């Protein structure tokens, strides 16, 4: 990934992208600035897309009364009486006009009319805008308008969240939850890639630039599927699934079996007491490694502990065994890791080098 500091110096256009990215990460100044859906990560191809995009053909100018104007490159006013305006997708201006949000392009063409109470966009969203208006029952009605100004999905009581951007196909995906409850996955052409049928959908590798994988829930069971609704890990009760390593091919997932009655959610590191056993499974559904206890990451190292037949072993983030199970216990003091073998505690680095 290109560093953010490098982006600053590429050109003014990239500086705008940098500022917007940081804003989306750290601020909630207006309802129009949505939180990022990628857990703080953006793929290289996101930055490549910015670098290869034609610079914005206009300029936002601050006025003495606090409003903003959009000028073309000749300095002529394209649209005025704007506020809270900023450039998104490097081609559009998201702003307020007379108290309502809208989107225009550099020529002043209206993409989304200035009539919405909220318009959501994010650093990784590239093709569409989630628009919403308040309703009389206080439940916002949301819809999706694409970058050409066409409706992808009309205003509805369904809850809409951006789920994934596929840079290879320049395509966005949205998680849709109907007011009756079921959740599905909609693409930016308006087609259901996953029909609304699940109680919950959790994208596991958004913004990696790869095929999207999701943990889905139904009837108190969970499964791992891909964006085409192909099942990778079948439905099972007391099952927790999360991404383990998105930087290998095929991707790796951590499947944990929870204690009976567990309702734990979140990352496995935060629910260790709820986990009975664990497995590393790749994106093809192949079992890579099994553990009779939670698979735990060592604090300061890209190494993990697992357990088989009462002994602890060491594996890396690719699911490869570094040390076969041979230790009775271990203690992780951060920079120093101790393992017990034959009744003696020894430093882990006496068995393996961390260099």
WOGIKA-V491212 format. One record per residue. N is the residue number from 1. RES is the residue in one letter. PSI is psi in degrees with one decimal (NA if undefined). Layout:
{{N,RES,PSI} {N,RES,PSI}}
This chain:
{{1,X,135.2} {2,X,141.8} {3,X,151.5} {4,X,-33.0} {5,X,-32.7} {6,X,-36.7} {7,X,-36.4} {8,X,-37.9} {9,X,-1.2} {10,X,-53.8} {11,X,174.4} {12,X,-35.9} {13,X,-43.6} {14,X,-28.2} {15,X,-41.5} {16,X,-42.2} {17,X,-39.1} {18,X,-46.6} {19,X,-42.6} {20,X,-40.7} {21,X,-48.6} {22,X,-40.6} {23,X,-45.8} {24,X,-30.4} {25,X,-40.6} {26,X,-15.2} {27,X,157.6} {28,X,60.4} {29,X,-33.8} {30,X,162.2} {31,X,-18.5} {32,X,-15.2} {33,X,100.8} {34,X,159.6} {35,X,150.8} {36,X,143.5} {37,X,7.1} {38,X,17.6} {39,X,34.4} {40,X,12.4} {41,X,144.8} {42,X,137.4} {43,X,160.5} {44,X,-37.8} {45,X,-21.4} {46,X,-47.7} {47,X,-34.1} {48,X,-36.8} {49,X,-41.0} {50,X,-46.4} {51,X,-29.7} {52,X,2.4} {53,X,142.2} {54,X,133.5} {55,X,150.8} {56,X,127.4} {57,X,50.3} {58,X,-174.5} {59,X,136.2} {60,X,127.3} {61,X,129.7} {62,X,138.8} {63,X,161.8} {64,X,-26.2} {65,X,6.5} {66,X,-7.5} {67,X,175.7} {68,X,152.2} {69,X,147.4} {70,X,120.5} {71,X,149.9} {72,X,-179.4} {73,X,-12.8} {74,X,-5.1} {75,X,-1.0} {76,X,144.6} {77,X,123.0} {78,X,-40.2} {79,X,142.1} {80,X,-173.0} {81,X,36.6} {82,X,156.8} {83,X,157.5} {84,X,35.0} {85,X,140.6} {86,X,158.1} {87,X,132.5} {88,X,152.0} {89,X,13.4} {90,X,8.1} {91,X,-10.4} {92,X,157.9} {93,X,122.4} {94,X,126.5} {95,X,172.6} {96,X,147.1} {97,X,117.8} {98,X,39.8} {99,X,-2.2} {100,X,149.8} {101,X,147.8} {102,X,177.0} {103,X,134.6} {104,X,162.2} {105,X,-175.9} {106,X,-22.7} {107,X,-0.1} {108,X,2.9} {109,X,133.0} {110,X,120.3} {111,X,-49.2} {112,X,119.6} {113,X,155.0} {114,X,76.1} {115,X,15.6} {116,X,147.2} {117,X,-17.2} {118,X,142.2} {119,X,121.4} {120,X,135.3} {121,X,161.0} {122,X,162.8} {123,X,-29.7} {124,X,-1.9} {125,X,135.2} {126,X,-14.2} {127,X,-15.6} {128,X,169.1} {129,X,132.6} {130,X,114.7} {131,X,152.7} {132,X,151.3} {133,X,151.6} {134,X,146.1} {135,X,171.3} {136,X,-26.5} {137,X,13.4} {138,X,2.6} {139,X,116.5} {140,X,145.6} {141,X,128.5} {142,X,152.3} {143,X,177.1} {144,X,126.9} {145,X,131.8} {146,X,176.5} {147,X,-5.4} {148,X,-1.8} {149,X,8.3} {150,X,148.6} {151,X,128.7} {152,X,-41.6} {153,X,126.9} {154,X,167.0} {155,X,131.5} {156,X,167.4} {157,X,-3.9} {158,X,147.8} {159,X,130.0} {160,X,132.4} {161,X,141.8} {162,X,134.4} {163,X,-33.5} {164,X,143.2} {165,X,127.5} {166,X,102.2} {167,X,-24.3} {168,X,-35.6} {169,X,7.1} {170,X,57.8} {171,X,137.7} {172,X,155.1} {173,X,145.6} {174,X,137.0} {175,X,124.1} {176,X,125.3} {177,X,115.9} {178,X,163.9} {179,X,-11.4} {180,X,-13.6} {181,X,-44.9} {182,X,149.7} {183,X,141.7} {184,X,-175.6} {185,X,123.6} {186,X,138.2} {187,X,174.4} {188,X,9.8} {189,X,-3.3} {190,X,13.3} {191,X,141.6} {192,X,116.8} {193,X,-26.7} {194,X,113.9} {195,X,149.4} {196,X,107.2} {197,X,-9.5} {198,X,153.6} {199,X,-31.2} {200,X,148.2} {201,X,128.9} {202,X,106.0} {203,X,136.2} {204,X,-18.1} {205,X,38.5} {206,X,145.9} {207,X,17.2} {208,X,-7.0} {209,X,17.3} {210,X,173.3} {211,X,136.1} {212,X,135.5} {213,X,146.2} {214,X,142.1} {215,X,128.4} {216,X,152.2} {217,X,140.3} {218,X,126.4} {219,X,46.4} {220,X,22.7} {221,X,157.2} {222,X,159.1} {223,X,163.9} {224,X,125.7} {225,X,167.0} {226,X,179.7} {227,X,-9.2} {228,X,11.0} {229,X,22.8} {230,X,130.0} {231,X,126.2} {232,X,-49.0} {233,X,119.1} {234,X,162.8} {235,X,138.2} {236,X,150.9} {237,X,156.5} {238,X,40.8} {239,X,132.8} {240,X,131.9} {241,X,135.5} {242,X,163.7} {243,X,137.4} {244,X,-47.2} {245,X,111.7} {246,X,1.1} {247,X,15.6} {248,X,164.8} {249,X,122.6} {250,X,159.5} {251,X,155.5} {252,X,143.9} {253,X,147.9} {254,X,115.8} {255,X,121.6} {256,X,139.1} {257,X,126.1} {258,X,161.1} {259,X,152.2} {260,X,135.7} {261,X,-3.0} {262,X,138.4} {263,X,20.8} {264,X,141.3} {265,X,169.7} {266,X,-170.7} {267,X,149.6} {268,X,-32.2} {269,X,-24.4} {270,X,-6.5} {271,X,32.7} {272,X,-37.0} {273,X,-14.0} {274,X,-6.9} {275,X,131.0} {276,X,-47.9} {277,X,171.6} {278,X,161.0} {279,X,149.7} {280,X,123.3} {281,X,136.1} {282,X,176.3} {283,X,-8.1} {284,X,0.4} {285,X,7.7} {286,X,133.1} {287,X,123.2} {288,X,-42.7} {289,X,142.7} {290,X,145.9} {291,X,141.3} {292,X,7.7} {293,X,172.3} {294,X,142.7} {295,X,119.2} {296,X,138.8} {297,X,135.9} {298,X,141.8} {299,X,-53.5} {300,X,15.8} {301,X,150.2} {302,X,51.1} {303,X,155.0} {304,X,150.5} {305,X,146.4} {306,X,169.9} {307,X,133.6} {308,X,134.3} {309,X,39.3} {310,X,0.6} {311,X,149.3} {312,X,141.2} {313,X,177.8} {314,X,133.7} {315,X,164.9} {316,X,-176.1} {317,X,0.7} {318,X,4.0} {319,X,10.4} {320,X,138.8} {321,X,125.5} {322,X,-44.6} {323,X,124.4} {324,X,156.6} {325,X,118.3} {326,X,-1.4} {327,X,139.4} {328,X,-28.9} {329,X,175.1} {330,X,160.1} {331,X,125.0} {332,X,106.3} {333,X,21.4} {334,X,-99.3} {335,X,-17.4} {336,X,125.7} {337,X,128.6} {338,X,140.1} {339,X,146.2} {340,X,124.4} {341,X,130.3} {342,X,39.4} {343,X,4.1} {344,X,141.5} {345,X,125.8} {346,X,155.0} {347,X,138.2} {348,X,-31.4} {349,X,-6.3} {350,X,-14.1} {351,X,-27.5} {352,X,143.6} {353,X,137.7} {354,X,-1.5} {355,X,NA}}
